[in-house]
């Protein structure tokens, strides 16, 4: 039986959490906490389960935020007891020594719920202390965002200190927690409009010794690229010029520019050596009509009529039919190649219309377009039918 992701929050892990709190606060009503946090758990999705645990903490911890926060910090598992997977995220659900792994999420959200109360200034410093401790065991990237949104200057000042922290999870939080468009997290609209305040963090972390941290920097830049492509292009060019022999930085920059590359941004492609292509292209589909769930073979013949070798980045775009009759483009990577003078290359690709959870296919015309170095070079179409 497949284990669902939401099941990281289950009766057993909730009971463990209650036990960990009871060990540091003898007045904790553990049975009530477990009953509240576990109520009708099976019908809830992951975020709803976490929110229910937050509510249970709210009902059973002391009303005094300072007292409650100190209890949660004391109940955390020792850092060395928490294992990490290849991405750097913790993967054990509960350490016998205390609260760890995904159980950190509701604890951090509890801090965000109460710590952003600006009428009690001392709550902020205590909240930062708690999130600093919690992110070492898992991540507080979602919980830091309400503080950025409501108290940006104070929070950015703390993040600036954390840039130099000895713990990689804390340094990663600086970049990941301040991403403008972090998936699952609240959108930081002020940073979407103006990313300037976080750029200094990325500058300071771009050469971090941990790939885990550098990956966050690239994802942060990719977020910015969706709203400010020229800003990211400028940073990418400058970083590559400053450290042209650094393979780590080159990898970071290319990953940061992945959205712009897929969009065919001409300035971005030029940074990576892809000039405007001078090629002759013939593009065909083996089948003109296919049934739902089937596949179509793409054939692209590319000829270089010039006297110079050309670096080519070949993608194809599918304009998927939507329910209302309009179309939605999706870029698919195909191939990178160096094509010599006078040479001809033939590329083949199988494209499937098999249903996937992230896309619903509708009958009708689906247009295919070849994109080389960001330029549309040729197109054709296929008709998708419900049945033949």
SERO-4910 file (N, C-alpha, C, O; in steps of 0.05 Angstrom, whole numbers):
BEGIN
 pado doro    nc1    nc2    nc3   cac1   cac2   cac3    cc1    cc2    cc3    oc1    oc2    oc3
  Unk    A     17    -24      0      0      0      0     17     25      0     36     27     15
  Unk    A     11     44    -17     27     68    -20     22     87      4     -1     92     12
  Unk    A     44     97     15     42    116     37     39    144     26     55    153     10
  Unk    A     18    158     35     13    185     25     30    205     40     36    202     64
  Unk    A     37    226     26     55    247     38     42    259     63     56    265     83
  Unk    A     15    262     62      2    275     85      4    258    110     -1    268    132
  Unk    A     10    232    107     11    214    130     35    218    148     39    204    168
  Unk    A     52    238    141     73    245    160     61    255    186     72    253    208
  Unk    A     36    266    184     21    274    207      0    252    212    -20    251    199
  Unk    A      6    234    232    -11    211    237    -14    208    267      0    221    282
  Unk    A    -32    191    276    -36    188    305    -11    182    321     -7    191    343
  Unk    A      7    165    309     31    158    322     50    182    325     61    186    347
  Unk    A     54    197    304     72    220    305     61    242    323     76    255    337
  Unk    A     35    245    323     22    265    341     26    257    370     31    273    387
  Unk    A     23    231    376     27    221    403     56    225    412     61    233    434
  Unk    A     74    221    393    102    225    399    107    255    406    122    261    425
  Unk    A     95    272    391     98    301    395     87    308    423    100    324    438
  Unk    A     64    297    430     53    302    456     71    293    479     74    306    499
  Unk    A     83    269    475    101    258    495    125    276    498    135    280    520
  Unk    A    136    286    476    160    303    477    154    328    493    171    338    508
  Unk    A    131    340    489    123    364    504    119    358    533    127    373    551
  Unk    A    106    335    539    101    327    567    127    324    582    128    329    606
  Unk    A    148    315    569    174    310    582    187    336    591    204    336    609
  Unk    A    180    359    579    192    384    587    173    402    602    181    423    613
  Unk    A    146    395    602    127    411    617    106    392    629     89    381    616
  Unk    A    109    388    655     93    368    669     63    374    669     46    356    673
  Unk    A     55    400    666     27    407    666     13    404    639    -11    410    636
  Unk    A     27    394    619     16    391    592     -6    370    592     -3    348    602
  Unk    A    -29    377    581    -52    359    579    -48    343    553    -61    348    533
  Unk    A    -32    322    555    -25    306    531    -49    293    519    -52    294    495
  Unk    A    -67    279    535    -90    266    523   -108    286    507   -117    279    485
  Unk    A   -112    310    518   -128    330    504   -115    339    478   -128    341    457
  Unk    A    -88    343    479    -74    351    455    -76    330    433    -82    336    410
  Unk    A    -72    305    440    -74    283    421   -102    281    409   -105    277    385
  Unk    A   -122    284    426   -150    282    417   -156    305    397   -169    300    376
  Unk    A   -147    329    404   -153    352    386   -137    350    360   -148    355    338
  Unk    A   -112    343    362    -94    343    338   -101    319    320    -97    321    296
  Unk    A   -112    297    331   -118    273    315   -147    272    305   -154    253    291
  Unk    A   -163    291    313   -192    289    307   -198    286    277   -190    304    261
  Unk    A   -211    265    270   -220    260    242   -197    265    222   -201    276    201
  Unk    A   -173    256    230   -149    261    214   -150    250    186   -139    262    167
  Unk    A   -163    228    182   -163    214    156   -176    230    134   -169    227    111
  Unk    A   -194    248    141   -207    264    121   -192    289    113   -200    303     94
  Unk    A   -171    295    127   -156    320    123   -132    316    105   -119    295    105
  Unk    A   -126    336     88   -102    336     72    -79    347     89    -82    354    112
  Unk    A    -55    348     77    -31    353     93    -32    379    107    -27    380    132
  Unk    A    -37    401     93    -36    428    106    -58    430    127    -53    442    148
  Unk    A    -81    418    122   -103    419    142    -95    403    167   -102    412    189
  Unk    A    -81    381    164    -72    366    187    -52    383    203    -54    384    228
  Unk    A    -34    396    190    -14    413    204    -29    436    219    -22    442    241
  Unk    A    -48    448    205    -63    470    218    -79    460    242    -81    474    262
  Unk    A    -89    435    241   -104    424    264    -85    420    287    -93    423    310
  Unk    A    -60    412    282    -40    409    303    -34    436    316    -30    438    340
  Unk    A    -32    457    299    -27    484    309    -50    492    328    -44    503    349
  Unk    A    -74    487    320    -97    493    337    -96    478    363   -103    489    385
  Unk    A    -88    453    362    -85    437    386    -64    448    405    -67    449    429
  Unk    A    -42    457    393    -21    470    409    -32    495    422    -26    501    445
  Unk    A    -47    510    407    -58    535    416    -76    531    441    -78    547    459
  Unk    A    -90    508    440   -109    502    462    -96    490    486   -108    490    508
  Unk    A    -73    479    483    -61    464    506    -35    475    517    -27    468    539
  Unk    A    -21    492    502      3    505    512     -5    529    529    -28    539    527
  Unk    A     13    540    546      6    563    562     -1    587    544      9    590    521
  Unk    A    -19    604    554    -28    627    538     -5    648    536     -5    664    517
  Unk    A     13    647    555     36    665    554     55    655    531     66    633    533
  Unk    A     60    672    511     75    664    488    104    657    495    116    638    485
  Unk    A    116    672    514    143    667    522    146    639    534    164    624    527
  Unk    A    127    633    552    128    607    565    124    585    545    138    565    545
  Unk    A    104    588    527     98    567    507    121    563    488    127    540    481
  Unk    A    134    584    480    156    582    461    180    568    474    193    551    461
  Unk    A    186    574    499    208    561    512    203    531    515    221    515    513
  Unk    A    177    524    519    170    495    521    176    481    494    187    460    493
  Unk    A    167    494    472    171    482    446    201    479    439    210    459    429
  Unk    A    217    499    446    245    498    441    258    475    457    275    460    447
  Unk    A    250    473    482    261    452    499    253    424    490    267    404    495
  Unk    A    230    422    476    220    396    467    232    386    441    227    364    432
  Unk    A    248    403    428    260    396    402    281    374    406    295    372    426
  Unk    A    283    357    385    304    337    385    331    350    382    333    371    369
  Unk    A    352    338    393    379    348    387    385    348    357    376    330    343
  Unk    A    399    367    348    405    370    320    418    345    308    411    336    286
  Unk    A    437    333    323    451    310    312    434    285    310    442    266    298
  Unk    A    410    285    322    393    262    321    375    262    296    361    243    290
  Unk    A    377    284    281    360    287    257    375    280    232    395    293    226
  Unk    A    366    260    218    379    252    193    369    270    170    347    281    172
  Unk    A    385    272    149    377    288    126    380    271    101    397    254     99
  Unk    A    362    277     81    365    263     56    383    278     38    396    298     47
  Unk    A    385    270     12    404    283     -6    398    312    -11    416    327    -19
  Unk    A    373    321     -7    366    349    -12    373    366     12    373    390     11
  Unk    A    378    353     35    383    368     60    359    369     78    362    378    101
  Unk    A    336    360     68    312    360     85    312    335    103    322    314     95
  Unk    A    301    338    126    299    316    145    279    295    135    259    302    123
  Unk    A    285    270    140    268    249    130    257    230    152    240    213    146
  Unk    A    267    232    177    256    215    198    232    230    210    233    254    215
  Unk    A    210    215    216    186    228    225    187    236    254    175    256    261
  Unk    A    201    221    270    202    229    298    227    216    311    231    192    310
  Unk    A    243    233    323    266    223    338    256    216    366    240    231    377
  Unk    A    267    195    378    259    188    406    267    210    425    255    212    447
  Unk    A    285    227    418    295    248    436    278    273    436    281    290    454
  Unk    A    259    276    418    242    300    418    230    305    391    228    287    374
  Unk    A    220    329    386    206    337    362    226    342    340    244    358    343
  Unk    A    221    329    317    238    334    294    222    330    268    198    326    269
  Unk    A    236    331    246    225    326    219    200    343    214    199    366    222
  Unk    A    180    331    200    157    347    192    141    357    216    125    375    212
  Unk    A    145    345    239    131    355    263    140    384    270    126    397    286
  Unk    A    162    392    259    171    420    263    152    440    250    148    462    259
  Unk    A    139    432    227    122    450    212    100    463    229     99    488    230
  Unk    A     84    447    243     63    461    260     75    477    283     63    497    291
  Unk    A     98    468    293    111    484    315    119    511    304    115    531    317
  Unk    A    131    512    281    140    537    269    116    554    262    117    579    265
  Unk    A     95    542    252     71    557    245     58    569    270     46    591    269
  Unk    A     60    555    292     50    565    318     65    591    325     53    610    334
  Unk    A     91    590    321    108    614    327     99    637    309     97    660    318
  Unk    A     95    631    283     87    652    264     60    664    272     55    688    268
  Unk    A     42    647    281     15    656    288     15    676    310      0    696    309
  Unk    A     32    672    330     32    690    354     55    710    354     53    731    365
  Unk    A     77    703    341    101    720    343     99    745    326    114    764    331
  Unk    A     81    746    307     78    770    291     60    791    303     53    811    290
  Unk    A     53    787    328     38    807    343     56    831    350     72    830    368
  Unk    A     52    853    334     70    876    337     65    892    362     81    909    370
  Unk    A     43    886    376     37    900    401     55    890    424     56    903    445
  Unk    A     68    868    420     86    857    440    114    854    427    120    833    417
  Unk    A    130    875    428    156    876    413    174    853    421    189    843    403
  Unk    A    174    844    446    193    823    454    187    796    441    204    778    441
  Unk    A    163    793    431    155    768    417    172    764    392    177    741    385
  Unk    A    181    785    379    196    782    354    223    768    360    229    749    346
  Unk    A    238    778    379    264    766    384    262    737    393    278    720    385
  Unk    A    241    731    409    237    704    417    229    686    394    237    663    392
  Unk    A    213    697    376    205    682    352    229    675    335    231    653    324
  Unk    A    247    694    331    271    689    315    288    668    328    300    651    315
  Unk    A    290    668    355    305    648    369    293    620    364    307    600    359
  Unk    A    266    619    365    252    593    360    256    583    332    262    560    328
  Unk    A    252    601    312    254    592    284    283    584    278    288    566    262
  Unk    A    302    598    290    330    591    286    335    562    295    349    547    282
  Unk    A    324    556    318    328    529    329    313    508    313    323    486    308
  Unk    A    289    515    304    272    496    290    282    490    262    281    467    253
  Unk    A    293    510    249    302    506    221    326    487    220    331    475    200
  Unk    A    341    486    242    364    467    243    354    438    243    369    421    234
  Unk    A    330    434    252    319    406    253    303    399    228    299    376    222
  Unk    A    294    420    214    278    414    190    279    439    172    298    442    157
  Unk    A    259    456    173    259    481    159    237    499    170    215    489    176
  Unk    A    243    525    172    222    544    180    217    563    157    209    586    162
  Unk    A    221    554    133    219    572    110    191    583    106    188    605     95
  Unk    A    171    568    114    143    579    111    137    598    134    123    618    130
  Unk    A    146    591    158    139    607    182    153    634    182    143    652    195
  Unk    A    176    637    169    190    662    169    176    683    152    179    707    155
  Unk    A    159    674    133    147    692    113    127    712    125    127    735    117
  Unk    A    110    704    144     93    724    156    109    747    170     99    769    171
  Unk    A    132    740    181    149    761    193    160    780    171    162    804    176
  Unk    A    168    768    149    178    785    127    156    803    117    161    827    111
  Unk    A    132    793    115    110    808    104    102    831    123     95    853    114
  Unk    A    102    825    149     92    845    168    113    862    181    108    885    189
  Unk    A    138    851    183    160    866    195    185    863    178    205    851    188
  Unk    A    185    872    154    207    867    136    235    877    145    254    862    143
  Unk    A    236    901    155    262    912    163    275    896    186    298    890    185
  Unk    A    258    890    206    269    875    229    277    847    220    298    837    228
  Unk    A    261    835    203    266    807    195    290    806    177    307    788    180
  Unk    A    293    824    158    316    824    141    342    829    156    363    818    149
  Unk    A    340    844    177    364    849    194    373    823    207    397    817    209
  Unk    A    354    807    216    361    781    227    372    762    206    392    748    210
  Unk    A    359    761    183    368    744    161    397    751    153    412    733    145
  Unk    A    403    777    154    430    785    147    451    773    166    473    765    157
  Unk    A    444    770    191    461    757    210    463    727    204    485    715    207
  Unk    A    441    715    197    440    686    192    455    678    166    461    654    163
  Unk    A    461    697    149    477    690    125    503    677    133    514    660    118
  Unk    A    514    685    156    540    675    164    538    653    186    558    647    198
  Unk    A    515    642    189    511    621    210    527    596    202    530    590    178
  Unk    A    536    581    222    552    557    216    534    534    207    545    515    195
  Unk    A    508    536    211    490    514    203    479    519    175    468    540    170
  Unk    A    481    499    158    473    502    130    443    507    128    433    521    110
  Unk    A    427    495    146    398    498    145    390    527    151    371    537    139
  Unk    A    404    540    169    399    568    175    406    585    151    391    603    144
  Unk    A    429    580    139    437    596    116    417    592     93    411    611     79
  Unk    A    408    568     89    389    563     68    363    578     73    351    588     54
  Unk    A    355    579     98    330    593    105    330    622     96    310    633     88
  Unk    A    354    634     97    356    662     89    347    665     60    331    684     54
  Unk    A    356    648     42    348    649     14    320    638      9    304    650     -4
  Unk    A    315    614     20    290    599     14    266    614     26    245    617     13
  Unk    A    269    622     51    247    635     65    239    662     53    216    671     56
  Unk    A    258    675     39    252    702     28    247    701     -2    245    722    -15
  Unk    A    244    677    -13    236    675    -41    209    689    -47    191    685    -31
  Unk    A    207    704    -68    182    718    -73    158    699    -77    136    705    -69
  Unk    A    163    677    -91    142    659    -99    147    631    -90    144    612   -105
  Unk    A    154    627    -65    160    601    -54    135    583    -56    114    590    -46
  Unk    A    137    560    -70    114    541    -71    104    534    -43    120    529    -25
  Unk    A     78    532    -40     65    526    -15     65    549      5     49    549     24
  Unk    A     82    569      1     84    591     21     68    615     12     60    617    -12
  Unk    A     62    633     30     48    657     23     66    673      4     90    674      7
  Unk    A     54    687    -15     69    703    -34     78    728    -20     63    742     -7
  Unk    A    104    735    -24    114    760    -13    111    781    -35    130    786    -50
  Unk    A     88    794    -35     81    812    -57    100    836    -59    106    845    -81
  Unk    A    110    846    -37    129    868    -37    154    860    -52    166    876    -66
  Unk    A    164    835    -47    188    826    -61    182    818    -90    201    819   -106
  Unk    A    158    810    -96    150    805   -124    153    831   -140    163    832   -162
  Unk    A    144    853   -128    145    879   -141    174    891   -141    182    903   -161
  Unk    A    189    886   -120    216    897   -118    234    877   -103    233    875    -79
  Unk    A    250    862   -118    266    841   -105    292    852    -93    308    836    -82
  Unk    A    297    877    -95    322    889    -86    330    881    -57    354    875    -53
  Unk    A    312    881    -38    321    875    -10    334    848     -6    351    845     12
  Unk    A    328    828    -23    339    802    -19    363    796    -36    377    776    -32
  Unk    A    369    814    -55    392    809    -73    418    807    -58    436    792    -66
  Unk    A    421    822    -37    446    822    -21    451    794     -9    473    785     -7
  Unk    A    429    781     -1    431    754     10    442    735    -11    459    718     -5
  Unk    A    431    737    -35    439    719    -57    468    723    -64    483    704    -70
  Unk    A    477    748    -64    505    754    -70    523    741    -49    544    729    -56
  Unk    A    515    741    -24    532    730     -3    531    700     -1    549    688      9
  Unk    A    510    688    -12    507    659    -11    513    644    -37    513    620    -37
  Unk    A    519    658    -58    522    645    -84    546    626    -84    546    607   -100
  Unk    A    566    630    -67    589    612    -66    589    596    -41    610    587    -32
  Unk    A    566    592    -29    564    576     -4    576    548     -9    572    537    -31
  Unk    A    590    537     11    603    510      7    582    488      3    589    466     -6
  Unk    A    557    492     12    537    472     10    520    475    -15    508    497    -19
  Unk    A    518    454    -31    501    455    -55    472    460    -48    457    473    -62
  Unk    A    464    449    -25    437    452    -14    430    482    -12    407    489    -18
  Unk    A    449    498     -4    444    527     -1    445    540    -29    428    557    -35
  Unk    A    464    532    -45    466    544    -72    442    538    -89    434    555   -105
  Unk    A    430    515    -85    406    508   -100    383    527    -93    367    535   -110
  Unk    A    381    534    -67    361    553    -59    366    581    -72    347    594    -80
  Unk    A    391    589    -74    397    614    -87    388    614   -116    376    633   -126
  Unk    A    392    592   -130    384    590   -158    353    590   -161    342    603   -179
  Unk    A    340    577   -142    311    577   -143    299    605   -136    279    613   -147
  Unk    A    312    619   -118    304    646   -111    307    664   -136    289    679   -142
  Unk    A    329    662   -150    333    678   -175    312    670   -196    303    687   -210
  Unk    A    306    645   -198    286    636   -217    259    649   -211    244    656   -229
  Unk    A    252    651   -185    228    665   -177    228    694   -188    209    703   -199
  Unk    A    251    708   -183    253    735   -191    251    738   -222    240    757   -232
  Unk    A    262    718   -236    262    719   -265    234    720   -277    230    731   -299
  Unk    A    214    710   -263    187    709   -273    174    737   -274    155    742   -288
  Unk    A    185    755   -258    175    783   -257    195    803   -267    188    825   -276
  Unk    A    221    797   -264    242    816   -271    264    802   -287    287    799   -276
  Unk    A    259    794   -311    279    779   -327    305    795   -331    327    783   -331
  Unk    A    303    821   -335    327    837   -340    345    837   -315    370    838   -318
  Unk    A    333    837   -292    349    837   -267    365    811   -265    389    812   -259
  Unk    A    352    789   -270    366    763   -269    387    760   -291    408    749   -286
  Unk    A    380    769   -315    400    768   -336    425    784   -329    448    775   -334
  Unk    A    421    808   -317    444    824   -309    461    810   -287    486    811   -289
  Unk    A    448    798   -268    462    783   -247    477    759   -258    500    755   -252
  Unk    A    463    744   -276    475    720   -287    501    728   -303    521    714   -300
  Unk    A    499    748   -319    522    756   -335    545    766   -318    568    759   -323
  Unk    A    539    781   -297    559    792   -279    573    769   -264    598    769   -261
  Unk    A    557    751   -253    569    729   -237    587    712   -255    609    704   -246
  Unk    A    579    706   -279    595    689   -297    621    704   -305    642    691   -308
  Unk    A    619    730   -308    642    746   -315    662    747   -292    686    747   -296
  Unk    A    651    749   -267    668    751   -244    683    725   -237    706    726   -228
  Unk    A    670    703   -242    682    677   -236    678    657   -259    663    638   -257
  Unk    A    691    662   -282    687    646   -306    696    617   -303    688    600   -318
  Unk    A    714    612   -284    725    584   -281    711    568   -259    720    546   -252
  Unk    A    689    578   -248    675    564   -226    652    547   -237    632    558   -245
  Unk    A    656    520   -238    634    503   -248    610    504   -230    587    501   -239
  Unk    A    614    508   -204    592    509   -185    574    533   -190    550    531   -191
  Unk    A    587    556   -195    572    580   -200    558    579   -227    535    588   -230
  Unk    A    572    567   -247    559    564   -274    534    547   -272    514    552   -285
  Unk    A    535    525   -256    512    508   -252    490    523   -239    466    521   -247
  Unk    A    496    539   -218    476    554   -204    462    574   -223    438    576   -224
  Unk    A    478    588   -239    467    609   -257    449    596   -278    428    607   -284
  Unk    A    458    574   -289    441    561   -310    415    551   -298    394    554   -311
  Unk    A    415    540   -274    391    531   -262    373    555   -255    348    554   -257
  Unk    A    385    577   -247    370    601   -241    356    613   -265    335    625   -263
  Unk    A    367    608   -289    357    619   -314    339    599   -329    332    604   -352
  Unk    A    331    577   -316    317    556   -331    290    565   -342    283    557   -364
  Unk    A    276    582   -327    250    592   -338    255    610   -362    240    608   -382
  Unk    A    274    628   -360    280    646   -382    290    630   -406    284    638   -429
  Unk    A    305    609   -402    315    593   -424    291    579   -438    290    579   -463
  Unk    A    273    568   -422    249    554   -434    231    574   -448    218    567   -468
  Unk    A    231    599   -439    215    619   -452    228    629   -477    215    644   -493
  Unk    A    253    622   -481    267    631   -505    276    660   -503    278    674   -523
  Unk    A    281    669   -478    291    697   -475    317    700   -489    337    687   -483
  Unk    A    318    718   -508    341    721   -526    366    730   -511    388    721   -516
  Unk    A    362    748   -492    385    758   -476    397    736   -459    421    734   -457
  Unk    A    379    720   -447    389    697   -431    405    677   -448    426    668   -440
  Unk    A    393    670   -471    406    651   -488    434    661   -498    453    646   -501
  Unk    A    435    687   -503    461    699   -511    482    696   -490    506    692   -496
  Unk    A    474    698   -464    493    694   -442    506    667   -443    529    664   -436
  Unk    A    490    647   -451    500    619   -452    511    611   -480    514    587   -485
  Unk    A    515    631   -497    528    625   -523    510    617   -545    519    607   -566
  Unk    A    484    622   -542    465    615   -563    456    640   -578    438    655   -569
  Unk    A    469    646   -601    462    669   -617    438    662   -634    428    640   -634
  Unk    A    428    682   -649    406    677   -667    414    656   -687    435    658   -700
  Unk    A    398    636   -690    404    613   -707    399    620   -737    379    632   -743
  Unk    A    417    612   -754    413    614   -783    412    586   -794    432    575   -803
  Unk    A    389    574   -794    385    546   -802    360    543   -819    342    560   -818
  Unk    A    360    522   -834    336    514   -849    324    490   -835    337    471   -828
  Unk    A    298    492   -830    285    472   -813    261    460   -827    244    474   -839
  Unk    A    259    434   -827    235    419   -836    224    404   -812    239    388   -799
  Unk    A    199    408   -806    187    396   -782    162    381   -789    143    392   -801
  Unk    A    160    355   -782    137    339   -789    129    321   -765    145    315   -748
  Unk    A    104    314   -765     93    294   -746     85    269   -762     73    272   -783
  Unk    A     93    246   -752     88    221   -766     58    217   -769     49    206   -790
  Unk    A     42    224   -749     13    221   -750      0    248   -748      9    265   -733
  Unk    A    -21    252   -764    -36    277   -763    -60    276   -744    -71    296   -736
  Unk    A    -69    251   -739    -92    246   -721    -85    224   -702    -76    202   -711
  Unk    A    -88    228   -676    -83    207   -656   -106    207   -636   -121    226   -633
  Unk    A   -109    184   -623   -130    181   -603   -119    189   -575    -95    189   -571
  Unk    A   -137    196   -558   -130    203   -531   -114    181   -517   -122    157   -519
  Unk    A    -91    188   -505    -74    168   -492    -52    158   -510    -34    144   -501
  Unk    A    -54    165   -536    -33    156   -555     -9    175   -555     -6    192   -538
  Unk    A      8    170   -575     32    187   -577     37    193   -607     27    180   -625
  Unk    A     53    214   -611     60    222   -638     90    225   -640    103    234   -621
  Unk    A    102    218   -663    131    221   -666    137    246   -681    126    252   -702
  Unk    A    155    262   -669    164    287   -681    190    281   -696    208    267   -687
  Unk    A    192    294   -720    216    292   -736    224    320   -744    209    334   -757
  Unk    A    249    328   -737    259    354   -744    285    352   -758    305    341   -748
  Unk    A    286    363   -782    310    363   -798    322    391   -798    308    410   -806
  Unk    A    347    394   -789    359    420   -786    384    421   -804    402    404   -802
  Unk    A    386    441   -821    409    444   -839    422    471   -833    409    491   -830
  Unk    A    449    470   -830    465    494   -826    477    503   -852    496    491   -862
  Unk    A    466    524   -864    475    533   -890    499    551   -889    510    560   -909
  Unk    A    508    558   -865    529    578   -861    557    564   -862    559    540   -864
  Unk    A    577    581   -860    605    571   -860    616    569   -832    641    565   -828
  Unk    A    599    571   -812    608    569   -784    592    549   -768    569    544   -774
  Unk    A    605    536   -749    591    518   -731    572    535   -713    579    556   -703
  Unk    A    548    524   -710    528    538   -694    520    522   -669    516    498   -671
  Unk    A    519    535   -647    509    523   -622    479    526   -622    468    548   -623
  Unk    A    464    503   -620    435    504   -621    423    493   -596    431    472   -586
  Unk    A    402    506   -586    385    496   -565    358    492   -576    343    511   -582
  Unk    A    351    466   -580    326    459   -593    305    451   -573    309    433   -557
  Unk    A    283    465   -573    259    458   -556    235    456   -574    236    464   -598
  Unk    A    214    445   -564    189    446   -578    166    454   -560    167    449   -536
  Unk    A    147    468   -571    125    479   -556     99    465   -565     94    463   -589
  Unk    A     84    456   -545     57    445   -551     36    464   -541     36    471   -518
  Unk    A     18    472   -559     -4    489   -552    -28    471   -546    -43    463   -564
  Unk    A    -31    465   -520    -52    446   -512    -80    458   -514    -84    482   -507
  Unk    A    -98    443   -524   -126    451   -526   -138    452   -497   -134    434   -481
  Unk    A   -153    473   -492   -166    476   -466   -196    472   -469   -207    471   -492
  Unk    A   -210    469   -447   -239    463   -447   -255    485   -461   -275    480   -473
  Unk    A   -246    511   -458   -260    533   -470   -253    539   -499   -262    559   -510
  Unk    A   -236    522   -511   -229    525   -539   -203    541   -543   -193    541   -566
  Unk    A   -193    554   -523   -167    568   -525   -144    548   -523   -149    524   -517
  Unk    A   -120    557   -526    -97    539   -524    -77    550   -503    -76    574   -498
  Unk    A    -62    532   -491    -42    539   -471    -15    527   -478    -13    503   -481
  Unk    A      6    544   -482     32    533   -491     48    521   -468     47    530   -445
  Unk    A     62    499   -474     80    486   -456    106    479   -470    105    466   -491
  Unk    A    128    489   -460    154    484   -472    167    458   -462    167    453   -438
  Unk    A    177    442   -481    190    417   -475    219    418   -485    224    426   -507
  Unk    A    238    410   -468    265    409   -476    270    387   -496    258    365   -494
  Unk    A    288    391   -516    293    370   -535    323    364   -536    331    343   -526
  Unk    A    339    382   -547    368    375   -550    385    400   -553    376    421   -563
  Unk    A    410    398   -542    430    417   -547    450    405   -567    458    382   -563
  Unk    A    459    419   -587    478    408   -606    495    429   -619    488    453   -620
  Unk    A    518    421   -628    536    437   -644    534    427   -673    540    403   -678
  Unk    A    525    443   -691    521    434   -719    542    447   -737    543    471   -739
  Unk    A    559    431   -749    581    441   -766    571    455   -791    548    452   -798
  Unk    A    588    470   -804    581    484   -829    571    464   -850    584    443   -854
  Unk    A    549    470   -863    539    453   -885    526    427   -876    517    412   -892
  Unk    A    526    422   -850    516    396   -840    486    396   -836    473    417   -834
  Unk    A    475    372   -835    446    368   -831    442    348   -808    455    327   -808
  Unk    A    425    355   -789    419    337   -766    389    331   -767    373    348   -771
  Unk    A    383    306   -762    355    297   -760    349    288   -732    363    270   -721
  Unk    A    330    301   -719    322    294   -691    295    280   -691    277    287   -706
  Unk    A    293    261   -673    267    247   -669    259    249   -640    275    249   -622
  Unk    A    233    250   -636    222    252   -608    194    240   -608    178    246   -626
  Unk    A    189    225   -587    162    214   -583    148    231   -562    158    234   -539
  Unk    A    125    242   -569    110    258   -550     84    243   -543     68    236   -561
  Unk    A     79    239   -517     56    224   -508     33    242   -499     37    263   -488
  Unk    A      9    233   -505    -15    246   -495    -28    228   -473    -53    230   -469
  Unk    A    -12    212   -460    -22    196   -438    -30    214   -415    -14    232   -408
  Unk    A    -53    210   -403    -63    228   -382    -43    229   -358    -32    208   -350
  Unk    A    -39    252   -347    -22    256   -323    -38    273   -303    -57    287   -310
  Unk    A    -29    271   -278    -45    285   -257    -43    316   -260    -61    330   -251
  Unk    A    -22    326   -273    -18    355   -275    -31    367   -300    -29    391   -303
  Unk    A    -43    350   -317    -54    362   -342    -78    345   -351    -77    321   -350
  Unk    A    -98    359   -360   -121    346   -372   -121    352   -401   -120    375   -410
  Unk    A   -123    331   -417   -123    334   -446   -152    336   -457   -170    323   -447
  Unk    A   -156    353   -477   -182    357   -489   -179    351   -519   -159    358   -531
  Unk    A   -200    340   -531   -199    335   -560   -196    361   -576   -204    382   -566
  Unk    A   -185    359   -599   -182    382   -616   -154    385   -627   -137    367   -624
  Unk    A   -149    407   -640   -123    412   -653   -102    420   -632   -107    438   -616
  Unk    A    -79    407   -633    -57    414   -616    -33    422   -634    -23    406   -649
  Unk    A    -25    447   -632     -4    457   -649     23    451   -637     27    455   -612
  Unk    A     42    443   -653     70    438   -645     87    459   -659     84    465   -683
  Unk    A    107    470   -644    124    490   -655    153    484   -647    159    478   -624
  Unk    A    171    486   -667    199    482   -661    211    509   -654    207    529   -667
  Unk    A    226    510   -632    239    534   -622    269    529   -620    278    511   -606
  Unk    A    285    544   -636    314    541   -636    326    567   -627    323    588   -640
  Unk    A    341    566   -606    354    590   -594    334    612   -589    339    636   -594
  Unk    A    310    604   -580    289    623   -573    273    633   -597    254    648   -593
  Unk    A    279    624   -621    264    632   -644    245    610   -654    252    587   -654
  Unk    A    221    618   -661    202    599   -674    211    594   -702    213    613   -719
  Unk    A    216    569   -709    227    562   -735    208    547   -753    209    550   -778
  Unk    A    190    531   -742    172    516   -758    149    506   -740    153    503   -716
  Unk    A    126    500   -752    104    489   -736     86    472   -753     84    474   -777
  Unk    A     72    455   -739     52    437   -751     32    430   -730     34    440   -707
  Unk    A     13    413   -736     -7    407   -715    -16    378   -717    -12    364   -737
  Unk    A    -29    369   -696    -40    342   -694    -69    345   -683    -74    362   -666
  Unk    A    -87    327   -691   -114    328   -681   -117    305   -661   -112    282   -667
  Unk    A   -124    312   -637   -128    293   -615   -158    287   -613   -175    305   -611
  Unk    A   -164    261   -615   -192    252   -614   -198    235   -590   -180    220   -581
  Unk    A   -223    236   -581   -230    219   -558   -229    190   -565   -222    174   -547
  Unk    A   -234    182   -589   -233    154   -597   -233    152   -627   -244    170   -640
  Unk    A   -222    131   -638   -221    127   -667   -234    100   -674   -235     93   -698
***
